[in-house]
Every structure is written in structure tokens, then in C-alpha cells.
């Protein structure tokens, strides 16, 4: 029962975070204009982009894995390093949409 509540709580948190992110990114934007741009892009570019994201995250997770081994954290599995890398990728991508984080 406790595990089920945790899964439900995590799911609600994920969708709330996703909704807030979408709102922050799309606030003040014309959705019809965005839809036109998305339709004009060739599907091969979407596939190439997704492949490059996965390659980047896998390479970054390997770096995290090696770094943890060098620091003698030998009990951290590779799948956790992939999770760390995806979380970092998510937050790096969102940070650029907020003007408070621009230092230049």
C-alpha cells in the first residue's frame, strides 16, 4: 500500500512538473505559429535529434559512472548514473528559458 501511494505521488509530481515546465516555455508564445514550425521540420531531423540526445545522455552517464568509481563509490549501478544524467539534461534544458539565469 505504501509503495502504491509513493508511485501515485511520484506520478502526480511528474505531471505537475511537466505542466509547469510547458507553461513556462510556452508562456507568451503563439501556439499556432509553433505548430506550423513543427510541421515544417522533416521527421528525419526529429529522429536524429532523439538519437543524439540518447547518445549524449549515455556518454554523460558513463562519465558519471567512471567518476564515481574513481571516488570509490563502487556500489552505484550504471542505471542510476543514467537517471542522474537524464535529470541533469532535463534541468539544463529548462534553465535557458528563464531570464533570471542569464549572466551575460
Steps between C-alpha positions, in 0.01 A plus 500: 500500500782739588676428170178566306461840670860582416447414132184711486676790673797479264268488198307806616826684569637408156193626314486816712865570425443427131201733494688782670790454261272509196329811636833675562632416155182580308389807698456792263553290188255455217414128490382505139836642392680232698284231338588632153871484573473149641311384191761646266788299650591173328438191718858384444620800698278405794639146494858625471442738789361227725791269412749776583327566833523134595865481392582813700324374812668159473844659462435731793377212715818307417705798617301511824545125543878524451527802729312320777733201460803726531352644820445144632121502478492149357145414609323744264355305203521623141124548476515758779770686310267509197224638724734770633593593147138527382412720797796725422401516135144596595602781733767636266241520225249686717743747649549684170136607480514702819653848475621491859778256407656701216826644624618663179 
